[in-house]
Amino acid sequence: MKHKILCMDGFSGAGLKELEQNSQLELTSLKSLPHQELIKKIAPYSGLIVRSSTQVAADVISAAKNLKIIARAGIGTDNIDIEAATAQGIFVINAPLGNTTSTAELAFTLLLSLARHIPQAAKSMDAGKWEKQRFKGNEVAHKTLAIIGLGRIGQEVAKKALAFKMKVVAHDPFLSEEQFKALNIQPLSLEEIYKSADYITVHTPLNAETENLIGKNEFAMMQPTTCIINCARGGIINEAELAAALKKGQIAGAALDVFTEEPYEKSTFRDLDNCITTPHLGASTSEAQEAVGIEIAGALSHFFAKGFTTSAVNLPAIDSKSLQELQPQLLLAERLGSLAAQLCEGALEQIVFCAAARKPQLLTRAAVKGTLTKISTQPPTFVNALKLAQERSIQVGEEFFTSASHGDDPLGIKLKTSQGLTEVRGTAHANGLLKLTQFNDYNLEMEAKHHLLFIENADQPGIIGCICTILGNHKVNIAQMQNVRKHRGSEALTVIRMDEALPEKTLETIRAEKGVHVAKQASL
């Protein structure tokens, strides 16, 4: 069965070409679609690709009954309701690399245009004037450029500024002092930037912390020669207060490529000679569109092949190499969660992921996902697993093993229910072998796959023989079997791995056997 993908907003030809080569995908490409029409059309699609025009609001996501992934062909995802997508278990991805160069080049072009009044001079020439003295500019060499947000684009702008012999300072709370030093950039507080910079360029996402980051109070700190540039997101700079600062001469100039409303039809900046505006051109180069398209196509194809992607914005960040190394443990954590959920009794109250040392948070999500798979009416994914647990008042925790466990780098799951505690442990190996090493108080050595039969029985002669006879009479083939006990003459555990699940009638026959206390099966 093919995965249906809806491509919106003129998604690039290079990206479409890449996707068309994937025989598992069925593509529909549209330039635009009214919001209500999108709501009507979205239901059968597994994937949705958008640029900045299409608004993927909560009502669209609610109507998207089969949607697994939303791909933003660009960096910003503010046109997507990420909270609604996360609640529904939908991955949201972007293309953080493809338009880095284009956006950085535009930001620096605008900086140079502000310094030399290029658009204003060109407009004057178009009017038949020769106003050489009016448009005398400034050199940018040895001036201070402040970058707010030193991610990929911010760093690329910094490289260009350093090449122009500018002094570069920056503010980014997520970078260490060592990272600033390696980039040859001086870290400053926002207040220090506002008071000292000749040019300020913004490269942060738009969120609760950055909305209206720069407004009336910040402009009051700036020098009258300061120029400000925004190629990130509209709303980071308060537009009305920026216009007021420009009119009063509080700052020398501004260049905006992004706005709170797009298309921007207000006249706020239209008659201001010291403001340059462009219609969101940051990623509008043929190279960027191709790069973004190819990046998104690759991420989408990988997602439908593997069920996961490293570029999800609603998951903890992880690089491709680390994810590949983590894959066996992710599978093990999910299987251990599923196994424990099938073996426990009572209402689930707490899920605890256990390891010998701190692990990536994705492993906890995998454990919760596996646990909830058998008990949740809404299919859990890596994206919504923690939220689903929270909605069901199930606590999620992490613990380190307090005692030695066998196997290399063991993982474990503890499920606390209204009827007690169930614990399983296992190990994952690079060759793909997953082993179950513990069930409650019993130590095991069993492959964690296929169908497993757990029998708690009296440690007496003949019981195992009777169980095997029952399985043989019911034509059940045993792939692997292990019998362990706490100590001689007490309780024992028999675990049998089978190629197929047992019919309920066979299971009832085993449960009725003398000496058998508990018999349960689980499928992995």
N, C-alpha and C positions, 0 to 999 in steps of 0.2 A: 504494500500500500504506500503510495507516494504522500509526502508531506506538502500541503498546500501553503504557498508563500505569497503574501500580498505585498507588492513593492509600490510605495507611494512617492510623491513629490519629485518625480523625474530622477529616480535612483539611477546612478551612472551606468553607461553602456558597458564599461569594463567589469563592473560588479555583476551585472546581469549575465554577461558572457560567461563569467566564472560559474555562476549558479546554474546556468543552462547546461553545463557539462556534467552536473550531478544528476544522475538518472533517478535519484530518490526524491527529487524535488519537482513540484509542479508550480510554475510561476504565473502570476497575474500582475501586470505592470500598469499603473495608472498615474497620470500627471497630478490629478487632484480629485477630491471627492467631498461633497458637503458633509458636515458632521453627522447629520441624521442618516444620510445614505451609508456612511461608514459603519454606523451602528447596525444597520440592517444587513450589511454585506459581510461583516467580520466573522460570523459564527463558524463557518467551516474551516477557517485558516489556522494552521499550526504556527506560522511565523508571520510577523509584520515588520516591514522595513520602512522607516520614515526618515525624512530630513527635518527641517525646522518648521515647516508649514503645518503639517498635520498634527492636531492636538489629540493625543491619546489619553483622554480623560477617563475618569472612573466609570462613566456610563458606557464607553466603548469597551473597556476591560470587562465589565459585567456581562456584556453581550457576547464576548469572545469565549465561547464555551470550550473551544478546542485549542486555544492559544497557549503555546509553550514558551515562546520567546518573542521579545520586541527588540528590534535592532535600530539604533539611532545612527544614521550614516553621518557622523560628526562627533564632537566631544560633548556638547551640552545636552542634557536630558530633561531640561525644565519644561518641555512640551509633553512629557510623559508623567502620568500619575504613578510614581514609583511605589508609593505606599499601597495603592490599590492593586498594582501588579504583584507585589510581594505577597499580599494577603491571599491572592489566588494562585500563588506558586509559580508565577511567570518570571523567567529570567529577563532582565533588562540589560542589554549590552550597548556599548558605544564603540567608536573607533578613535582611541586616544592618540594614535600616531599619525594617521594619514594627513591631517591638515595642519600639523605643527609648523612646517616651514612656511606655508602660505599665510597663516595668521601672524606669525612672527614678522614676516616680510611686510605685511600690511601695517602692522603696528609701527615698525620702524620707518616705513614710508610716510605715515601720518606725522611721526615725530619730525622728520626732515621737512615735510610740508609746512608744519607749524613754524619751524625755525626760519624758513625762507619764504613764507607766504605764497607758496606756489599756486594754489587754486585761486586765490584772490588776484594775483598778478595775471593769471591766464584769463580770468573773467574780465579784467580791465582791458587787456589787449583785444578781447573779442568785441569790446565796446568802442574800439578805435582809439584808445588812449595810450599814452607812453608815460607811465608814472614811476620812473626809476627811483626817485627819492622816497616816495611813499612806501615802497616795498623793500626797503633796506632791512636785511635780516640779521641773524646771528649764527656764528659757527657753533656746532655742537661739541667740537673737541674741547676737552677739559671741563665741560659742564657736567652736572650731577644728574644722572638718570636713576630714579627710584622705581623699583619693580615690586608691586604688591602681588604676591603669589608667584613662587619660583618653581613651578612645575615644568613640564616639557617646553611649553611655549615661552614661559618666562625666561627659562635658561637660554633658549634660542635667541630671544631678544637681547639678552645680556651679552652673548657672543658677538652679535653685530655691533652693539654699543661699544664694547671693548675694542673692537677693530677700528672704530671711529675715534679712539682715544678718549672716550668718555669715562668718567668715574661712575662706577655702578654700585649702588646700595640696594638693599632689598629687605622686605619683611615677609617671612613665611614661618609660622609657628611649628610647622611639621618637619623642618629641616634642622639638623644638628649644627653645632658650631664647626665641626670638622667638614661637613658638606659645604658650608659657606666658604670655608677656607680653600677647599679643593676647587671651587668655582671662581676663586679670586674676587669674591663679592663680599662687601661689608654688611653685616646684619644691623638693622636699625629698628627701633620701635616705630609704630605708625605716627606718633606725635613728632618724633625726630624727622621722619620723612616729610611730613607736611610743612615743617618749619624750614627745612634746608634744601629740598630738591628743586632743581631747575625744571625737570620734566618728571612726570609721574605717569606710569602706565600700569593698568590693572589687568591681572590675569588669574582671577579666582573664579570658582563656580558661584552661582547665585543660590544662596541658602539663607536660613534664618540669621546666621552670623554676619553675612556679607551684604544683605539687602540694606540699601541706604547707608552703606559704609562711609561714603564721603558725601557730606552735605554742608549746611550753613556753618556749623562750628569748625569743620575741617578747613573750609575755604578761608575762614577768618585767620587761620594760622599760617596760610601760605603767603609767599612773597608775591608782589604784583607782577613779577616777571615769570612766574611759574606757569607751565602748560601741562594739561592733563589729557591722557589718551585712554579710551576704553574700547578694546576689541574683544572683550570677554562676554559679558551679559548685561543687557539693559536692566536698570534697577540697582546696580551696585553703586552708581553715582546718582544722587537725587537730581533729576532733570530740571525741575523748577528752580531749585536752589543753585544749580550750576548756571542756568541762564541768568539768574539775578547777579551772581558773582561776576559773570562776564560783562554784563551791562554796567556794573559799578566799577569795573576795572580792578576788582580784588585779585584776579589772576589775569595773565596775559592772553591765554587762549585755550581751546579745547578741541579735540578731534574725537568724534563718536562714530563707531561702525555698528553699534547695537543700541536698542531702545526698549523701553518697557512694553511698547505695543509695536508690532511689526505686521504689515507695513506701517511706518510712522508717518501719519498724515497731519500731525499737529504743526503749528507754525512757531513753536517755542524757540527754535534756533534759526529760523529761516532768514531773518534780517540781521543776524549778528555777524559782522565782518571777521570777528576773532574766533569763529567756530567753524570747523570743517565737519561735514557729515557725509557719510557714505552708506549705501543700503545693504548693510550686513554682507560685506564682501570677503570676510576673513578666509573662508574656505572656497571662495569662488575663483578657483583656477582650474584649468583642465587637469593639471598634474595632481592637485589635491583631490579632486572628485574621483579620479581613477584610483589613487592610492586608498582613499576612504572606501570606495566601492569594493576593491579587492580585499581590503582588511575585513570588512563586514561579511563579504561572501565566504571568506575562509573561516571566520568565526561561526557563521551560521551552519556551514557544512560540517564543521567539527562537532557542533552541538548535536545535530541530528544523528551523527554517527556514534558519538560517545555519551550523549546525555549530559554534557557539562561543557562549560567554556570558561576561560580565564578572564575574559573581559566583562564579566557581569558586574554592574555597578551596585547591585543589591545583594552582594556576597562579599565576604572578606577577600581582600586582594591576594592573589597568588600567581606566580609566574609559571610559564609552561613547563620549565624543567622541574620545578618543585612539585607541580601537579602530577607530572609523570612519575616521579619518585614516590609520591604519596598514594597513587592509585591502588596498590594492593591493600594498604591500610584502610583506605576509604571503603573498599569493598568488604573488608573484614568487619569494620565497625558497623556497617549497615547490616551485614548478616548476623552479627552477634545481637544487635538490637532486635532484629526480626525473630531470632531464635528465642531470646529471653521472653519476648512478648507472647510467643506461642506456648511457652512452657509454664508461665506464671499463672496464678489464680487470683481473682479479685479485681477490684477497681484500681486502675493505675494512678498512683499519687506522685511518684518521683522517678526520674531517669537520671542516672549518674554515669558519666563516661569516665573510665579509669585508665591510667597509663603510668608507666614508670617515670616519665618526665613530661614536662609541658609540651603539648602538641598543637599544631595549627587548629584553629577553631572549626575548620571544615570537618574535622573528624567527629567533633561533638554533634554537628549538624547531621552527619551521616548516621551516627548512632540513633539520634532522635527520629530521623527519617525512617530508618529500618524498623524501629519500635512501633511507630504509628501506622506503618503500611497496612498491618493486619487489623487495626482497630479504628482507623479514622474513615469517615464517610467521604471526606475530601482528600484526594490523593496528595500525600506529602511530597515535597521536593526539597532540595537543598535550600531553596529560597524561603519557603514558608514553614518549614518544619518547626522552628522555634516558636513562631507565632501560633501555630496550631496547638502546640503543647500549652502555651500560655492561655489560650482561649478555653482550654479544657481544665485549667487550674492544675496542670501537671508541672511540678517543679523540675528544672533542668540544672544539673550541677556537674562539676568535674572534681576528680580526686586523684591523688597519686597513690600507688600501691605502697602499703606500709610494711609489707613482708616480701621476701624474695618469691618471684614467680618463675615457673620454668618456661623455657623458650626465650628466644631473643626478642627484645622490645615488645613485650606482651601488651595487649589491649584488653579492656574488660568493660562489661555493662552490668550495672546493678539496677534492678527494678524493684521499687518499693510499692506494694499494693496494700489494699485493705486486709489482705490475708497473710502478709509476710514479705520476705525478701527473696528474690531470685537473682543469682549471679552467674554469669558465664564469662570465660576468658579465652583468648586465642592468640595466635601469632600469624603474621603474614610474611611470606618469603618472596624474594625478588623474582623467582621463577614462576610466580603465580599461585603457589601452593598455600592454601589457607588451612590452618589447623585449629581445632577446638581443643583447648588444654585443661579446661576446668568447667564443671557444672556444680554449683553450690559447694559442697564439701568434697567432691570427688575429683581427682586428677585424671585427665584423659589424654589420649593421643589419637585424635580422629579427624579426618578431613571434613572441613566445614562446607559441604555441598550436597546437593541432591536432597534426598528424603531421609530423615533421621528418626529412629524410634528409640525413645527413652523409657526404660523399664526399671522401676525401683522394686526390688524383690528381696525376699529373705535369702540370706547367704547359706543355702542348703543344697545338697547334691540333687541333681535331677531336674531342677527348675529350668536351667538353660536348655537342656535337652528337650524338654516339653515345648518351650517357646520355639526352638528351631523346627521341631516336628510340625507345629501349627503352621509356621511360615511355609514349610515344604509342602504340606497338604494343600495350602492355598496358592501354590505356584509362585511364591515370592522368592526372588533371587537375592541373596545377601552379598553386598559388595564389600563390606567391611564390618567387623564386629569386635567389641571390646567389653570385658567384664571387669569391674573394679569394685573394691570393697573398702569400708572404713577400717575394720579389723575382723579377724576370723570369727565367724559365727554370728555376725550382726547383720546390718543392712548391706546390700550390694546394689550396684547400678550396672545395667546392661544397655549398651548403646549399639544400635545396628543401623548401618547405612545401606539404603536400598535404592534401586534405580527408579522405582515408582512408589507413589503413596499407597498406603494400605487402605483397602475398603473398610468402612466402619464396622462391618460384620466381623472381619478378621481381628480388628482391634478389640472388639468386645469379647471375642473368644479368648484372646490373650489376657484381658483383664479378669476374666472369670477363672483363670487357672489358679490353683492353690499355691500360695506363696508369693503371688504377684500383688503388690500393694498399689502401684501406680503405673499406668502405661499411657504415654502421650507420644504423638508424632508431630514433627515440624518439617516444613518444606523450605528450602533455601534456594 
